[in-house]
């Protein structure tokens, strides 16, 4: 029959197709399975560790690190305080040394000036002794009269030595008088000191042989001193016993 032959051709044993495949060795398959398993284990561990981090299970390590950093900050703060204390001590010592140095410099200058003045006095008195005591008629003399500006504008310092000759044995009683010529606003003016507001005691003289006088006076800051004359007045005597002038310009 035609239909039976047709079925045999379609579904019979003669119609079976055969495929030939190459089989992979078993050790390669084992290696592939082992690698895949290892990869899956690593991925699983990473996911597990990430989950622990998200869940806060690593907070102990963070707390330990934070405590260590806190201790370090505290140590540095204490060290900073100690260094600041040392710096303050060093600065204070430097200020003390600077002040001491300034005081010593001032004392050295004062002693040097006093030494120079004493040398001048010694030379003057040696000359006075050699000359026989000076003029017997006008026995009061003025020596080394100096005037210099002070640190403050308008203030001046002066010094002089008033000497009485040996021929007079009584004590001299009198006073100083300063005549100061100034230029103020282009106009000449004359100031006589001591004035009404000055203390007259600072101008008094009382000595037997000599008296060193140092003092100061003040003029308006805008005034310029051009000349200063000092006069020695004796009590009960008209007119100055001696006078001397210095020019400042």
C-alpha positions, 0 to 999 in steps of 0.5 A: 500500500502506498500510504504504508510505504509513505509512513515507513519512509517518514517514521521508520528506522531508515529515517533516523538522523545521527549527530556526532558530538565531541565529548569534553574530558571530565577534568576540564568539566571539573575545573570549570565547575570549581572556578564557577563555585569559587566565583560564587563564593567570593561574590557571596562573601562580598555581599555578606561583608557589605551587609554587615557594614550596612547593618553596623556590625563593624561599629566596634572597629570605628569606635576604636579608631575614633577613640584613638583619634580622640586621644591623639587630639587630646595629646596635641592640645595638651602639647600646644598648651605646654608650648604656649606656656613655654613661649610666654615664659621666654617672651617674659624673660626677653622683656625682663632682659631688654628692660634690664639692658635698658636700665643698665644702659641708662645707668651707664650713660648717667654715670658717664655723664656724671664722671665727665662732669666731675672731671670738669669740676676737678679741672675747674677747681684746680685752675681756680686754686692755681689762679689764687681764687679769682677776682676779689672785687667780683668774687661770684662767678658763673661757670659752664652754663648750658641750655638744651632742649628736652624731649617734650617740645617747649621744655628746656633743661639748664645747668651751671656752676656758681662759685665764690672765691676763697677770699670771702668767708661768709655764706652767699645767699641769693637767687638765680634769674633767667632772661629767655629771648624767644621768637613767637609768630615772627615776633621777638618776646622776652620771658623773665624767670621765675615767673608768677606761676613758677616755684621761686625755691628752685631758683634760690642759692645758698652756698659758701664755696660753690653750688651746682644748679640744674633745672628746667623751664618751659615756653610755648611749644610754637615758640623758638628760644634764641638766647638765654641769660642767667643772672646771679642776684644777692640778697640786699644787693642791687643789680646782678653779681654775675651773669652769662648768656648762651645762644641757641640759634 
